Amino acid sequence: MSSKPTDELRQEVEKRRTFAIISHPDAGKTTLTEKLLLFGGAIHTAGSVKARKAARHATSDWMEIEKQRGISVTSSVMQFQYAGKQVNILDTPGHQDFSEDTYRTLTAADSAVMLIDVAKGVEAQTIKLFQVCSKRGIPIFTFINKLDREGQNPFELLEEIERVLGIRSVPMNWPIGMGRELCGVYDRMKNQVELFNGKDHSSIEVRPTSDYNDPIIREMAGDYLADQLAQDLELLDVAGDSFDYDKVARGELTPVFFGSAVNNFGVQTFLENFLQLAPSPTPRRSTEGEIDPTDEKFSGYVFKIQANMNPAHRDRIAFLRICSGKFNRGMAVRHVRAGKEIKLSQPQQFLAQDRDIVETAYPGDIIGLFDPGIFRIGDSLAEGRDVTFDELPTFSPEIFAKVSVKNALKQKQYIKGLDQLTEEGMVQVFRSVGPFEDTYLGVVGQLQFEVFEYRMKNEYGVDIQLNRTTYQFARWLVGKVDPSKFRINSTLVKDKNDNDVALFENEYAMRTAMERLPDVKFLEMAP
Ligand code: GDP
């Protein structure tokens, strides 16, 4: 079916690493990202990533709401080269108020870095993001951060990762001391010690060892820490999982690295190991079967649309993940859903500092396409053929609000806005089936409501009323639905495709309904 890939395409695919960092707010994602960009030469001074956040707020072309909240509503892409690899970091919103966009961005990643605070362990947002990655079966690498602080026992952390996330782990290095006693890590793969010198651990000394009983360790770290290290590693050798590349590739085993991002400790070793072990772009599922990245014909899909970057012009940027072939500026491709040819003449790439026009791009890269309103989330673009990628599931909303228009005379614009914004994937809409038709919006993060309200006003001139409900779960129902079973702490609604959906206030109500209707399937996502 596909033509033989050129050496150029094969090489470009092979050197790409596209990943996202998943973590709970405050675990140190901004700090780690910044250190990685410094190594890659994409930025030159520490503080640039944070400064960029601040600078963005100072310019008027950013969403008003972002300025008000001082957070990043949308995610961008950072690109740099290191050790012959082309690295793409997908930046996902780090604030508690993440949105479906965060989840969708993860579908564009080929692997993920899970960042965990050594003292706090596995936190709520990490669990959610992990689950999205885990469902896709992508490799997940763990970086346990803030080793310079007193944290949990490393064994307990590994146990927690397995218990809470259901993934086994293999420590690639092991801390020698922690907090004030921290003096370095032992690299289990290379059999070497990395010691941090100076109060701020700014200089790092690497010493090869025969094994973890090498006298060098005793000399450098003292008897107490050397004994502790030998004891821990002996236990790991006997009882821990051994490194298995295939299991890592399937997302069944996570390699774990210990370090401290702010002190730049363990970051470079982590980056180098990660780039070695993480996969280059993998084949993607489509209506034509799996599409290999080295397939000569260009293809990709839109995973995110960012509106209102410039309210004065109302332009939108559609973010496209390239799945196969080479992108050339100005090329003509098929917009599969619309069934027409379009020219990709104004693509932008999002670097750490700037927005540049790209001339060429390869599988694994993300390009931002200027969107005059022709794209929807999930749209596929392909060179000379109709292939549709099957990458974007809808996610089960967890927060619900009743929505209505404040001024009944604006009903028409309200319906139009509601239709367009739900179509775009901004929020999910549900309608009640009772005698009084209520409209519910479902989201995964509170912020989506705020952005929805803002856009309804700014783009459609409509003031809306949003009332939060106590529902927490949505389940799509397959089978014969008896409405009398959904009266207590739950309600029956229809989604935009007329599927039956039940909203529940709590797990107890959901379990009760499941028990009462054993022949009905309760699905987390639309069938
Ligand atoms: P984000 O919310 O995940 O992006 O977290 P930030 O990168 O903004 O970091 C949150 C806080 O943790 C900041 O005050 C950082 O300086 C601090 N931090 C990051 N890495 C480390 C570390 O290795 N050790 C210590 N002690 N603090 C850190």
Residues whose N, C-alpha, C, O or C-beta is under 5 A from the ligand:
A	BS01	GDP	H24 P25 D26 A27 G28 K29 T30 T31 G94 N145 K146 L147 D148 R149 G259 S260 A261 V262 N263
